[in-house]
Every structure is written in structure tokens, then in C-alpha cells.
Amino acid sequence: MQTARLTITGMDHEGCADLLNDLLQAVDGVETVCVSLARSDATVQFDESVASHERLLNAVQQAGFIGEMAQAAAGIPCTGACGHCQRM
């Protein structure tokens, strides 16, 4: 399992965060997603044998936002503070 943090440009309300959360959660291999409107980022825990950084960034683009991989988030679990976490 790997954890990635993506910086997101273009979110301006909770509906954006909800949409992005749903699209990232739909990527095969993604286990947890936490999108933070306040921090303009997303923390995603995923199975690297199924999902990839490229697939995560494609989901961000599909939602109409600009995404970039942030610094490595290894060992930094999502705290759930954004209220958007979904666990399978």
C-alpha cells in the first residue's frame, strides 16, 4: 500500500471536493481518499500494483482540476479531518 498526496488547483467549494473524492475513490486499487478544500489537496492510499500516480492525476484532470504530486507522503496517514474520507 502506498500513500500519495496531490496538490489540487481549481477547487472553490465543497461540491468540487466531493466530486474529486468520488472520482479518486472510483480508481481501481484506491483504498482511501481524503480531499481537503482548505488545504487544496488530496491524500490517497492505494495499491501500487493496481493504481498509479498517473491514474490518480488523470482522475483529477477528469474532474476539471489541475493536480500535481506533492512531496512524498509515505507514513503519513489521512487523519480524516476533512470529513471526506471513505474507507472500503
PyMOL Python script that loads the backbone (N, CA, C, O; Angstrom):
from pymol import cmd

cmd.read_pdbstr("""\
ATOM      1  N   MET A   1       0.847  -1.178   0.000  1.00  0.00           N
ATOM      2  CA  MET A   1       0.000   0.000   0.000  1.00  0.00           C
ATOM      3  C   MET A   1       0.891   1.238   0.000  1.00  0.00           C
ATOM      4  O   MET A   1       1.906   1.286   0.695  1.00  0.00           O
ATOM      5  N   GLN A   2       0.507   2.216  -0.770  1.00  0.00           N
ATOM      6  CA  GLN A   2       1.258   3.459  -0.886  1.00  0.00           C
ATOM      7  C   GLN A   2       0.322   4.630  -0.616  1.00  0.00           C
ATOM      8  O   GLN A   2      -0.874   4.554  -0.899  1.00  0.00           O
ATOM      9  N   THR A   3       0.865   5.706  -0.072  1.00  0.00           N
ATOM     10  CA  THR A   3       0.092   6.916   0.168  1.00  0.00           C
ATOM     11  C   THR A   3       0.666   8.037  -0.683  1.00  0.00           C
ATOM     12  O   THR A   3       1.873   8.279  -0.677  1.00  0.00           O
ATOM     13  N   ALA A   4      -0.210   8.718  -1.414  1.00  0.00           N
ATOM     14  CA  ALA A   4       0.213   9.839  -2.245  1.00  0.00           C
ATOM     15  C   ALA A   4      -0.548  11.083  -1.811  1.00  0.00           C
ATOM     16  O   ALA A   4      -1.707  11.017  -1.403  1.00  0.00           O
ATOM     17  N   ARG A   5       0.130  12.209  -1.910  1.00  0.00           N
ATOM     18  CA  ARG A   5      -0.515  13.490  -1.646  1.00  0.00           C
ATOM     19  C   ARG A   5      -0.465  14.300  -2.924  1.00  0.00           C
ATOM     20  O   ARG A   5       0.602  14.496  -3.507  1.00  0.00           O
ATOM     21  N   LEU A   6      -1.616  14.766  -3.352  1.00  0.00           N
ATOM     22  CA  LEU A   6      -1.727  15.546  -4.575  1.00  0.00           C
ATOM     23  C   LEU A   6      -2.145  16.962  -4.222  1.00  0.00           C
ATOM     24  O   LEU A   6      -3.069  17.160  -3.432  1.00  0.00           O
ATOM     25  N   THR A   7      -1.477  17.941  -4.796  1.00  0.00           N
ATOM     26  CA  THR A   7      -1.940  19.319  -4.651  1.00  0.00           C
ATOM     27  C   THR A   7      -2.925  19.573  -5.793  1.00  0.00           C
ATOM     28  O   THR A   7      -2.686  19.174  -6.933  1.00  0.00           O
ATOM     29  N   ILE A   8      -4.023  20.234  -5.474  1.00  0.00           N
ATOM     30  CA  ILE A   8      -5.109  20.435  -6.421  1.00  0.00           C
ATOM     31  C   ILE A   8      -5.342  21.933  -6.615  1.00  0.00           C
ATOM     32  O   ILE A   8      -5.471  22.679  -5.644  1.00  0.00           O
ATOM     33  N   THR A   9      -5.393  22.361  -7.862  1.00  0.00           N
ATOM     34  CA  THR A   9      -5.694  23.748  -8.191  1.00  0.00           C
ATOM     35  C   THR A   9      -7.068  23.806  -8.854  1.00  0.00           C
ATOM     36  O   THR A   9      -7.357  23.037  -9.770  1.00  0.00           O
ATOM     37  N   GLY A  10      -7.906  24.722  -8.383  1.00  0.00           N
ATOM     38  CA  GLY A  10      -9.185  24.947  -9.025  1.00  0.00           C
ATOM     39  C   GLY A  10     -10.407  24.610  -8.193  1.00  0.00           C
ATOM     40  O   GLY A  10     -11.528  24.900  -8.611  1.00  0.00           O
ATOM     41  N   MET A  11     -10.226  24.003  -7.021  1.00  0.00           N
ATOM     42  CA  MET A  11     -11.385  23.721  -6.165  1.00  0.00           C
ATOM     43  C   MET A  11     -11.796  25.014  -5.475  1.00  0.00           C
ATOM     44  O   MET A  11     -10.959  25.700  -4.887  1.00  0.00           O
ATOM     45  N   ASP A  12     -13.100  25.356  -5.545  1.00  0.00           N
ATOM     46  CA  ASP A  12     -13.532  26.572  -4.871  1.00  0.00           C
ATOM     47  C   ASP A  12     -14.744  26.383  -3.965  1.00  0.00           C
ATOM     48  O   ASP A  12     -15.199  27.343  -3.342  1.00  0.00           O
ATOM     49  N   HIS A  13     -15.278  25.162  -3.879  1.00  0.00           N
ATOM     50  CA  HIS A  13     -16.369  24.903  -2.934  1.00  0.00           C
ATOM     51  C   HIS A  13     -16.435  23.408  -2.631  1.00  0.00           C
ATOM     52  O   HIS A  13     -15.772  22.607  -3.291  1.00  0.00           O
ATOM     53  N   GLU A  14     -17.234  23.034  -1.634  1.00  0.00           N
ATOM     54  CA  GLU A  14     -17.299  21.641  -1.185  1.00  0.00           C
ATOM     55  C   GLU A  14     -17.770  20.691  -2.276  1.00  0.00           C
ATOM     56  O   GLU A  14     -17.393  19.519  -2.280  1.00  0.00           O
ATOM     57  N   GLY A  15     -18.592  21.183  -3.205  1.00  0.00           N
ATOM     58  CA  GLY A  15     -19.032  20.337  -4.310  1.00  0.00           C
ATOM     59  C   GLY A  15     -17.857  19.859  -5.149  1.00  0.00           C
ATOM     60  O   GLY A  15     -17.858  18.733  -5.646  1.00  0.00           O
ATOM     61  N   CYS A  16     -16.856  20.716  -5.306  1.00  0.00           N
ATOM     62  CA  CYS A  16     -15.636  20.335  -6.033  1.00  0.00           C
ATOM     63  C   CYS A  16     -14.915  19.215  -5.300  1.00  0.00           C
ATOM     64  O   CYS A  16     -14.504  18.225  -5.905  1.00  0.00           O
ATOM     65  N   ALA A  17     -14.769  19.378  -4.002  1.00  0.00           N
ATOM     66  CA  ALA A  17     -14.089  18.365  -3.189  1.00  0.00           C
ATOM     67  C   ALA A  17     -14.855  17.048  -3.222  1.00  0.00           C
ATOM     68  O   ALA A  17     -14.246  15.981  -3.295  1.00  0.00           O
ATOM     69  N   ASP A  18     -16.180  17.111  -3.169  1.00  0.00           N
ATOM     70  CA  ASP A  18     -16.996  15.893  -3.220  1.00  0.00           C
ATOM     71  C   ASP A  18     -16.828  15.171  -4.553  1.00  0.00           C
ATOM     72  O   ASP A  18     -16.666  13.951  -4.582  1.00  0.00           O
ATOM     73  N   LEU A  19     -16.865  15.916  -5.656  1.00  0.00           N
ATOM     74  CA  LEU A  19     -16.686  15.329  -6.977  1.00  0.00           C
ATOM     75  C   LEU A  19     -15.324  14.667  -7.095  1.00  0.00           C
ATOM     76  O   LEU A  19     -15.216  13.531  -7.555  1.00  0.00           O
ATOM     77  N   LEU A  20     -14.289  15.375  -6.680  1.00  0.00           N
ATOM     78  CA  LEU A  20     -12.934  14.845  -6.755  1.00  0.00           C
ATOM     79  C   LEU A  20     -12.789  13.603  -5.886  1.00  0.00           C
ATOM     80  O   LEU A  20     -12.154  12.629  -6.289  1.00  0.00           O
ATOM     81  N   ASN A  21     -13.371  13.637  -4.706  1.00  0.00           N
ATOM     82  CA  ASN A  21     -13.336  12.489  -3.803  1.00  0.00           C
ATOM     83  C   ASN A  21     -13.953  11.257  -4.488  1.00  0.00           C
ATOM     84  O   ASN A  21     -13.382  10.167  -4.447  1.00  0.00           O
ATOM     85  N   ASP A  22     -15.107  11.439  -5.107  1.00  0.00           N
ATOM     86  CA  ASP A  22     -15.799  10.324  -5.764  1.00  0.00           C
ATOM     87  C   ASP A  22     -14.991   9.768  -6.937  1.00  0.00           C
ATOM     88  O   ASP A  22     -14.897   8.552  -7.104  1.00  0.00           O
ATOM     89  N   LEU A  23     -14.411  10.649  -7.744  1.00  0.00           N
ATOM     90  CA  LEU A  23     -13.647  10.186  -8.903  1.00  0.00           C
ATOM     91  C   LEU A  23     -12.362   9.475  -8.494  1.00  0.00           C
ATOM     92  O   LEU A  23     -11.986   8.478  -9.110  1.00  0.00           O
ATOM     93  N   LEU A  24     -11.688   9.974  -7.464  1.00  0.00           N
ATOM     94  CA  LEU A  24     -10.486   9.291  -6.991  1.00  0.00           C
ATOM     95  C   LEU A  24     -10.837   7.945  -6.364  1.00  0.00           C
ATOM     96  O   LEU A  24     -10.122   6.962  -6.557  1.00  0.00           O
ATOM     97  N   GLN A  25     -11.925   7.901  -5.623  1.00  0.00           N
ATOM     98  CA  GLN A  25     -12.358   6.651  -4.993  1.00  0.00           C
ATOM     99  C   GLN A  25     -12.689   5.594  -6.049  1.00  0.00           C
ATOM    100  O   GLN A  25     -12.552   4.399  -5.787  1.00  0.00           O
ATOM    101  N   ALA A  26     -13.120   6.018  -7.228  1.00  0.00           N
ATOM    102  CA  ALA A  26     -13.505   5.093  -8.293  1.00  0.00           C
ATOM    103  C   ALA A  26     -12.311   4.484  -9.036  1.00  0.00           C
ATOM    104  O   ALA A  26     -12.490   3.545  -9.812  1.00  0.00           O
ATOM    105  N   VAL A  27     -11.108   4.997  -8.815  1.00  0.00           N
ATOM    106  CA  VAL A  27      -9.918   4.442  -9.469  1.00  0.00           C
ATOM    107  C   VAL A  27      -9.633   3.073  -8.867  1.00  0.00           C
ATOM    108  O   VAL A  27      -9.529   2.932  -7.649  1.00  0.00           O
ATOM    109  N   ASP A  28      -9.505   2.057  -9.735  1.00  0.00           N
ATOM    110  CA  ASP A  28      -9.196   0.704  -9.260  1.00  0.00           C
ATOM    111  C   ASP A  28      -7.918   0.724  -8.438  1.00  0.00           C
ATOM    112  O   ASP A  28      -6.918   1.321  -8.837  1.00  0.00           O
ATOM    113  N   GLY A  29      -7.958   0.069  -7.291  1.00  0.00           N
ATOM    114  CA  GLY A  29      -6.801  -0.033  -6.420  1.00  0.00           C
ATOM    115  C   GLY A  29      -6.754   1.005  -5.314  1.00  0.00           C
ATOM    116  O   GLY A  29      -5.927   0.904  -4.409  1.00  0.00           O
ATOM    117  N   VAL A  30      -7.634   2.009  -5.373  1.00  0.00           N
ATOM    118  CA  VAL A  30      -7.657   3.046  -4.334  1.00  0.00           C
ATOM    119  C   VAL A  30      -8.416   2.523  -3.131  1.00  0.00           C
ATOM    120  O   VAL A  30      -9.528   2.010  -3.252  1.00  0.00           O
ATOM    121  N   GLU A  31      -7.794   2.664  -1.959  1.00  0.00           N
ATOM    122  CA  GLU A  31      -8.430   2.197  -0.730  1.00  0.00           C
ATOM    123  C   GLU A  31      -9.079   3.333   0.045  1.00  0.00           C
ATOM    124  O   GLU A  31     -10.230   3.211   0.464  1.00  0.00           O
ATOM    125  N   THR A  32      -8.363   4.438   0.244  1.00  0.00           N
ATOM    126  CA  THR A  32      -8.934   5.570   0.971  1.00  0.00           C
ATOM    127  C   THR A  32      -8.612   6.867   0.232  1.00  0.00           C
ATOM    128  O   THR A  32      -7.592   6.988  -0.447  1.00  0.00           O
ATOM    129  N   VAL A  33      -9.514   7.824   0.387  1.00  0.00           N
ATOM    130  CA  VAL A  33      -9.343   9.146  -0.214  1.00  0.00           C
ATOM    131  C   VAL A  33      -9.766  10.181   0.813  1.00  0.00           C
ATOM    132  O   VAL A  33     -10.781  10.016   1.490  1.00  0.00           O
ATOM    133  N   CYS A  34      -8.986  11.251   0.929  1.00  0.00           N
ATOM    134  CA  CYS A  34      -9.358  12.374   1.773  1.00  0.00           C
ATOM    135  C   CYS A  34      -9.005  13.647   1.012  1.00  0.00           C
ATOM    136  O   CYS A  34      -7.832  13.976   0.836  1.00  0.00           O
ATOM    137  N   VAL A  35     -10.036  14.357   0.564  1.00  0.00           N
ATOM    138  CA  VAL A  35      -9.844  15.598  -0.178  1.00  0.00           C
ATOM    139  C   VAL A  35     -10.099  16.757   0.776  1.00  0.00           C
ATOM    140  O   VAL A  35     -11.122  16.794   1.460  1.00  0.00           O
ATOM    141  N   SER A  36      -9.165  17.700   0.819  1.00  0.00           N
ATOM    142  CA  SER A  36      -9.304  18.872   1.684  1.00  0.00           C
ATOM    143  C   SER A  36      -9.414  20.130   0.845  1.00  0.00           C
ATOM    144  O   SER A  36      -8.466  20.521   0.163  1.00  0.00           O
ATOM    145  N   LEU A  37     -10.573  20.759   0.898  1.00  0.00           N
ATOM    146  CA  LEU A  37     -10.764  22.036   0.226  1.00  0.00           C
ATOM    147  C   LEU A  37      -9.868  23.101   0.855  1.00  0.00           C
ATOM    148  O   LEU A  37      -9.274  23.913   0.146  1.00  0.00           O
ATOM    149  N   ALA A  38      -9.772  23.097   2.169  1.00  0.00           N
ATOM    150  CA  ALA A  38      -8.985  24.106   2.892  1.00  0.00           C
ATOM    151  C   ALA A  38      -7.497  24.046   2.538  1.00  0.00           C
ATOM    152  O   ALA A  38      -6.837  25.081   2.450  1.00  0.00           O
ATOM    153  N   ARG A  39      -6.970  22.839   2.335  1.00  0.00           N
ATOM    154  CA  ARG A  39      -5.548  22.674   2.013  1.00  0.00           C
ATOM    155  C   ARG A  39      -5.299  22.561   0.516  1.00  0.00           C
ATOM    156  O   ARG A  39      -4.149  22.535   0.078  1.00  0.00           O
ATOM    157  N   SER A  40      -6.374  22.492  -0.275  1.00  0.00           N
ATOM    158  CA  SER A  40      -6.262  22.292  -1.729  1.00  0.00           C
ATOM    159  C   SER A  40      -5.417  21.067  -2.048  1.00  0.00           C
ATOM    160  O   SER A  40      -4.493  21.119  -2.859  1.00  0.00           O
ATOM    161  N   ASP A  41      -5.760  19.952  -1.381  1.00  0.00           N
ATOM    162  CA  ASP A  41      -5.013  18.730  -1.655  1.00  0.00           C
ATOM    163  C   ASP A  41      -5.884  17.493  -1.464  1.00  0.00           C
ATOM    164  O   ASP A  41      -7.022  17.564  -1.000  1.00  0.00           O
ATOM    165  N   ALA A  42      -5.309  16.376  -1.835  1.00  0.00           N
ATOM    166  CA  ALA A  42      -5.956  15.085  -1.636  1.00  0.00           C
ATOM    167  C   ALA A  42      -4.900  14.106  -1.161  1.00  0.00           C
ATOM    168  O   ALA A  42      -3.780  14.090  -1.673  1.00  0.00           O
ATOM    169  N   THR A  43      -5.254  13.295  -0.189  1.00  0.00           N
ATOM    170  CA  THR A  43      -4.398  12.217   0.276  1.00  0.00           C
ATOM    171  C   THR A  43      -5.073  10.926  -0.145  1.00  0.00           C
ATOM    172  O   THR A  43      -6.243  10.696   0.162  1.00  0.00           O
ATOM    173  N   VAL A  44      -4.326  10.082  -0.852  1.00  0.00           N
ATOM    174  CA  VAL A  44      -4.893   8.856  -1.411  1.00  0.00           C
ATOM    175  C   VAL A  44      -4.024   7.678  -1.009  1.00  0.00           C
ATOM    176  O   VAL A  44      -2.811   7.687  -1.220  1.00  0.00           O
ATOM    177  N   GLN A  45      -4.651   6.664  -0.431  1.00  0.00           N
ATOM    178  CA  GLN A  45      -3.945   5.422  -0.124  1.00  0.00           C
ATOM    179  C   GLN A  45      -4.382   4.411  -1.184  1.00  0.00           C
ATOM    180  O   GLN A  45      -5.576   4.209  -1.407  1.00  0.00           O
ATOM    181  N   PHE A  46      -3.403   3.779  -1.834  1.00  0.00           N
ATOM    182  CA  PHE A  46      -3.730   2.895  -2.952  1.00  0.00           C
ATOM    183  C   PHE A  46      -2.746   1.742  -3.063  1.00  0.00           C
ATOM    184  O   PHE A  46      -1.626   1.800  -2.554  1.00  0.00           O
ATOM    185  N   ASP A  47      -3.198   0.689  -3.745  1.00  0.00           N
ATOM    186  CA  ASP A  47      -2.374  -0.483  -4.032  1.00  0.00           C
ATOM    187  C   ASP A  47      -1.578  -0.168  -5.289  1.00  0.00           C
ATOM    188  O   ASP A  47      -2.143  -0.083  -6.379  1.00  0.00           O
ATOM    189  N   GLU A  48      -0.275   0.006  -5.143  1.00  0.00           N
ATOM    190  CA  GLU A  48       0.561   0.418  -6.266  1.00  0.00           C
ATOM    191  C   GLU A  48       0.683  -0.653  -7.348  1.00  0.00           C
ATOM    192  O   GLU A  48       1.173  -0.364  -8.440  1.00  0.00           O
ATOM    193  N   SER A  49       0.248  -1.887  -7.068  1.00  0.00           N
ATOM    194  CA  SER A  49       0.261  -2.913  -8.111  1.00  0.00           C
ATOM    195  C   SER A  49      -0.963  -2.786  -9.025  1.00  0.00           C
ATOM    196  O   SER A  49      -1.018  -3.420 -10.079  1.00  0.00           O
ATOM    197  N   VAL A  50      -1.939  -1.972  -8.625  1.00  0.00           N
ATOM    198  CA  VAL A  50      -3.162  -1.782  -9.416  1.00  0.00           C
ATOM    199  C   VAL A  50      -3.279  -0.342  -9.903  1.00  0.00           C
ATOM    200  O   VAL A  50      -3.550  -0.118 -11.083  1.00  0.00           O
ATOM    201  N   ALA A  51      -3.084   0.625  -9.038  1.00  0.00           N
ATOM    202  CA  ALA A  51      -3.213   2.043  -9.374  1.00  0.00           C
ATOM    203  C   ALA A  51      -1.817   2.662  -9.494  1.00  0.00           C
ATOM    204  O   ALA A  51      -0.817   2.066  -9.093  1.00  0.00           O
ATOM    205  N   SER A  52      -1.780   3.856 -10.050  1.00  0.00           N
ATOM    206  CA  SER A  52      -0.508   4.573 -10.211  1.00  0.00           C
ATOM    207  C   SER A  52      -0.739   6.062 -10.015  1.00  0.00           C
ATOM    208  O   SER A  52      -1.873   6.540 -10.009  1.00  0.00           O
ATOM    209  N   HIS A  53       0.370   6.785  -9.852  1.00  0.00           N
ATOM    210  CA  HIS A  53       0.270   8.247  -9.738  1.00  0.00           C
ATOM    211  C   HIS A  53      -0.397   8.815 -10.983  1.00  0.00           C
ATOM    212  O   HIS A  53      -1.213   9.732 -10.889  1.00  0.00           O
ATOM    213  N   GLU A  54      -0.056   8.278 -12.142  1.00  0.00           N
ATOM    214  CA  GLU A  54      -0.631   8.765 -13.394  1.00  0.00           C
ATOM    215  C   GLU A  54      -2.150   8.590 -13.410  1.00  0.00           C
ATOM    216  O   GLU A  54      -2.864   9.494 -13.843  1.00  0.00           O
ATOM    217  N   ARG A  55      -2.647   7.464 -12.954  1.00  0.00           N
ATOM    218  CA  ARG A  55      -4.091   7.233 -12.926  1.00  0.00           C
ATOM    219  C   ARG A  55      -4.787   8.179 -11.952  1.00  0.00           C
ATOM    220  O   ARG A  55      -5.902   8.631 -12.215  1.00  0.00           O
ATOM    221  N   LEU A  56      -4.136   8.480 -10.832  1.00  0.00           N
ATOM    222  CA  LEU A  56      -4.708   9.423  -9.866  1.00  0.00           C
ATOM    223  C   LEU A  56      -4.782  10.816 -10.484  1.00  0.00           C
ATOM    224  O   LEU A  56      -5.803  11.495 -10.373  1.00  0.00           O
ATOM    225  N   LEU A  57      -3.710  11.237 -11.128  1.00  0.00           N
ATOM    226  CA  LEU A  57      -3.692  12.560 -11.764  1.00  0.00           C
ATOM    227  C   LEU A  57      -4.701  12.636 -12.906  1.00  0.00           C
ATOM    228  O   LEU A  57      -5.294  13.691 -13.132  1.00  0.00           O
ATOM    229  N   ASN A  58      -4.906  11.537 -13.628  1.00  0.00           N
ATOM    230  CA  ASN A  58      -5.918  11.517 -14.686  1.00  0.00           C
ATOM    231  C   ASN A  58      -7.315  11.727 -14.105  1.00  0.00           C
ATOM    232  O   ASN A  58      -8.140  12.408 -14.715  1.00  0.00           O
ATOM    233  N   ALA A  59      -7.588  11.151 -12.935  1.00  0.00           N
ATOM    234  CA  ALA A  59      -8.887  11.342 -12.283  1.00  0.00           C
ATOM    235  C   ALA A  59      -9.080  12.804 -11.897  1.00  0.00           C
ATOM    236  O   ALA A  59     -10.184  13.337 -12.010  1.00  0.00           O
ATOM    237  N   VAL A  60      -8.008  13.456 -11.443  1.00  0.00           N
ATOM    238  CA  VAL A  60      -8.071  14.883 -11.089  1.00  0.00           C
ATOM    239  C   VAL A  60      -8.394  15.704 -12.337  1.00  0.00           C
ATOM    240  O   VAL A  60      -9.239  16.598 -12.292  1.00  0.00           O
ATOM    241  N   GLN A  61      -7.723  15.401 -13.449  1.00  0.00           N
ATOM    242  CA  GLN A  61      -7.985  16.114 -14.699  1.00  0.00           C
ATOM    243  C   GLN A  61      -9.401  15.865 -15.191  1.00  0.00           C
ATOM    244  O   GLN A  61     -10.047  16.774 -15.712  1.00  0.00           O
ATOM    245  N   GLN A  62      -9.891  14.632 -15.028  1.00  0.00           N
ATOM    246  CA  GLN A  62     -11.256  14.295 -15.436  1.00  0.00           C
ATOM    247  C   GLN A  62     -12.269  15.166 -14.695  1.00  0.00           C
ATOM    248  O   GLN A  62     -13.316  15.514 -15.241  1.00  0.00           O
ATOM    249  N   ALA A  63     -11.953  15.511 -13.456  1.00  0.00           N
ATOM    250  CA  ALA A  63     -12.843  16.357 -12.655  1.00  0.00           C
ATOM    251  C   ALA A  63     -12.731  17.830 -13.045  1.00  0.00           C
ATOM    252  O   ALA A  63     -13.508  18.659 -12.571  1.00  0.00           O
ATOM    253  N   GLY A  64     -11.758  18.160 -13.912  1.00  0.00           N
ATOM    254  CA  GLY A  64     -11.609  19.534 -14.374  1.00  0.00           C
ATOM    255  C   GLY A  64     -10.639  20.373 -13.560  1.00  0.00           C
ATOM    256  O   GLY A  64     -10.662  21.602 -13.631  1.00  0.00           O
ATOM    257  N   PHE A  65      -9.782  19.707 -12.783  1.00  0.00           N
ATOM    258  CA  PHE A  65      -8.824  20.420 -11.944  1.00  0.00           C
ATOM    259  C   PHE A  65      -7.402  20.132 -12.397  1.00  0.00           C
ATOM    260  O   PHE A  65      -7.160  19.231 -13.201  1.00  0.00           O
ATOM    261  N   ILE A  66      -6.474  20.903 -11.874  1.00  0.00           N
ATOM    262  CA  ILE A  66      -5.054  20.680 -12.133  1.00  0.00           C
ATOM    263  C   ILE A  66      -4.468  20.016 -10.894  1.00  0.00           C
ATOM    264  O   ILE A  66      -4.609  20.524  -9.781  1.00  0.00           O
ATOM    265  N   GLY A  67      -3.816  18.889 -11.092  1.00  0.00           N
ATOM    266  CA  GLY A  67      -3.224  18.171  -9.967  1.00  0.00           C
ATOM    267  C   GLY A  67      -1.747  17.940 -10.179  1.00  0.00           C
ATOM    268  O   GLY A  67      -1.286  17.764 -11.307  1.00  0.00           O
ATOM    269  N   GLU A  68      -1.014  17.943  -9.092  1.00  0.00           N
ATOM    270  CA  GLU A  68       0.420  17.641  -9.101  1.00  0.00           C
ATOM    271  C   GLU A  68       0.727  16.766  -7.908  1.00  0.00           C
ATOM    272  O   GLU A  68       0.096  16.888  -6.857  1.00  0.00           O
ATOM    273  N   MET A  69       1.701  15.879  -8.070  1.00  0.00           N
ATOM    274  CA  MET A  69       2.128  15.075  -6.946  1.00  0.00           C
ATOM    275  C   MET A  69       2.899  15.982  -5.986  1.00  0.00           C
ATOM    276  O   MET A  69       3.808  16.705  -6.393  1.00  0.00           O
ATOM    277  N   ALA A  70       2.525  15.934  -4.724  1.00  0.00           N
ATOM    278  CA  ALA A  70       3.222  16.710  -3.698  1.00  0.00           C
ATOM    279  C   ALA A  70       4.381  15.872  -3.178  1.00  0.00           C
ATOM    280  O   ALA A  70       4.612  14.758  -3.647  1.00  0.00           O
ATOM    281  N   GLN A  71       5.092  16.406  -2.225  1.00  0.00           N
ATOM    282  CA  GLN A  71       6.206  15.656  -1.651  1.00  0.00           C
ATOM    283  C   GLN A  71       5.709  14.327  -1.113  1.00  0.00           C
ATOM    284  O   GLN A  71       4.536  14.188  -0.766  1.00  0.00           O
ATOM    285  N   ALA A  72       6.595  13.360  -1.044  1.00  0.00           N
ATOM    286  CA  ALA A  72       6.236  12.011  -0.607  1.00  0.00           C
ATOM    287  C   ALA A  72       5.492  12.048   0.717  1.00  0.00           C
ATOM    288  O   ALA A  72       5.867  12.767   1.644  1.00  0.00           O
ATOM    289  N   ALA A  73       4.432  11.258   0.784  1.00  0.00           N
ATOM    290  CA  ALA A  73       3.610  11.221   1.987  1.00  0.00           C
ATOM    291  C   ALA A  73       3.721   9.871   2.690  1.00  0.00           C
ATOM    292  O   ALA A  73       2.849   9.503   3.477  1.00  0.00           O
ATOM    293  N   ALA A  74       4.775   9.147   2.408  1.00  0.00           N
ATOM    294  CA  ALA A  74       4.925   7.821   2.996  1.00  0.00           C
ATOM    295  C   ALA A  74       4.849   7.900   4.512  1.00  0.00           C
ATOM    296  O   ALA A  74       5.532   8.707   5.143  1.00  0.00           O
ATOM    297  N   GLY A  75       4.022   7.065   5.072  1.00  0.00           N
ATOM    298  CA  GLY A  75       3.904   7.006   6.519  1.00  0.00           C
ATOM    299  C   GLY A  75       3.020   8.076   7.119  1.00  0.00           C
ATOM    300  O   GLY A  75       2.874   8.137   8.340  1.00  0.00           O
ATOM    301  N   ILE A  76       2.425   8.919   6.294  1.00  0.00           N
ATOM    302  CA  ILE A  76       1.559   9.978   6.802  1.00  0.00           C
ATOM    303  C   ILE A  76       0.116   9.585   6.491  1.00  0.00           C
ATOM    304  O   ILE A  76      -0.363   9.822   5.382  1.00  0.00           O
ATOM    305  N   PRO A  77      -0.568   8.996   7.442  1.00  0.00           N
ATOM    306  CA  PRO A  77      -1.941   8.558   7.182  1.00  0.00           C
ATOM    307  C   PRO A  77      -2.900   9.742   7.143  1.00  0.00           C
ATOM    308  O   PRO A  77      -2.649  10.788   7.741  1.00  0.00           O
ATOM    309  N   CYS A  78      -3.979   9.556   6.440  1.00  0.00           N
ATOM    310  CA  CYS A  78      -5.029  10.573   6.430  1.00  0.00           C
ATOM    311  C   CYS A  78      -5.641  10.634   7.825  1.00  0.00           C
ATOM    312  O   CYS A  78      -5.926   9.598   8.425  1.00  0.00           O
ATOM    313  N   THR A  79      -5.838  11.820   8.331  1.00  0.00           N
ATOM    314  CA  THR A  79      -6.394  11.980   9.674  1.00  0.00           C
ATOM    315  C   THR A  79      -7.906  11.986   9.670  1.00  0.00           C
ATOM    316  O   THR A  79      -8.532  11.846  10.720  1.00  0.00           O
ATOM    317  N   GLY A  80      -8.500  12.147   8.499  1.00  0.00           N
ATOM    318  CA  GLY A  80      -9.954  12.212   8.409  1.00  0.00           C
ATOM    319  C   GLY A  80     -10.506  13.579   8.764  1.00  0.00           C
ATOM    320  O   GLY A  80     -11.723  13.752   8.833  1.00  0.00           O
ATOM    321  N   ALA A  81      -9.645  14.543   8.988  1.00  0.00           N
ATOM    322  CA  ALA A  81     -10.087  15.869   9.418  1.00  0.00           C
ATOM    323  C   ALA A  81     -10.916  16.587   8.366  1.00  0.00           C
ATOM    324  O   ALA A  81     -11.697  17.482   8.690  1.00  0.00           O
ATOM    325  N   CYS A  82     -10.751  16.200   7.119  1.00  0.00           N
ATOM    326  CA  CYS A  82     -11.505  16.891   6.069  1.00  0.00           C
ATOM    327  C   CYS A  82     -12.959  16.421   6.025  1.00  0.00           C
ATOM    328  O   CYS A  82     -13.805  17.089   5.431  1.00  0.00           O
ATOM    329  N   GLY A  83     -13.251  15.295   6.638  1.00  0.00           N
ATOM    330  CA  GLY A  83     -14.604  14.796   6.655  1.00  0.00           C
ATOM    331  C   GLY A  83     -15.039  14.089   5.391  1.00  0.00           C
ATOM    332  O   GLY A  83     -16.209  13.735   5.251  1.00  0.00           O
ATOM    333  N   HIS A  84     -14.112  13.879   4.468  1.00  0.00           N
ATOM    334  CA  HIS A  84     -14.443  13.245   3.199  1.00  0.00           C
ATOM    335  C   HIS A  84     -13.899  11.827   3.070  1.00  0.00           C
ATOM    336  O   HIS A  84     -14.119  11.182   2.044  1.00  0.00           O
ATOM    337  N   CYS A  85     -13.212  11.337   4.058  1.00  0.00           N
ATOM    338  CA  CYS A  85     -12.595  10.022   3.938  1.00  0.00           C
ATOM    339  C   CYS A  85     -13.659   8.939   3.742  1.00  0.00           C
ATOM    340  O   CYS A  85     -14.713   8.934   4.378  1.00  0.00           O
ATOM    341  N   GLN A  86     -13.332   8.042   2.846  1.00  0.00           N
ATOM    342  CA  GLN A  86     -14.173   6.869   2.619  1.00  0.00           C
ATOM    343  C   GLN A  86     -13.269   5.646   2.687  1.00  0.00           C
ATOM    344  O   GLN A  86     -12.262   5.564   1.982  1.00  0.00           O
ATOM    345  N   ARG A  87     -13.624   4.737   3.509  1.00  0.00           N
ATOM    346  CA  ARG A  87     -12.829   3.508   3.615  1.00  0.00           C
ATOM    347  C   ARG A  87     -13.638   2.353   3.075  1.00  0.00           C
ATOM    348  O   ARG A  87     -14.839   2.242   3.323  1.00  0.00           O
ATOM    349  N   MET A  88     -12.969   1.504   2.341  1.00  0.00           N
ATOM    350  CA  MET A  88     -13.646   0.342   1.771  1.00  0.00           C
ATOM    351  C   MET A  88     -13.701  -0.781   2.786  1.00  0.00           C
ATOM    352  O   MET A  88     -14.235  -1.851   2.494  1.00  0.00           O
TER     353      MET A  88
END
""", "prot")
cmd.dss("prot")
cmd.show_as("cartoon", "prot")
cmd.util.cbc("prot")
cmd.orient("prot")
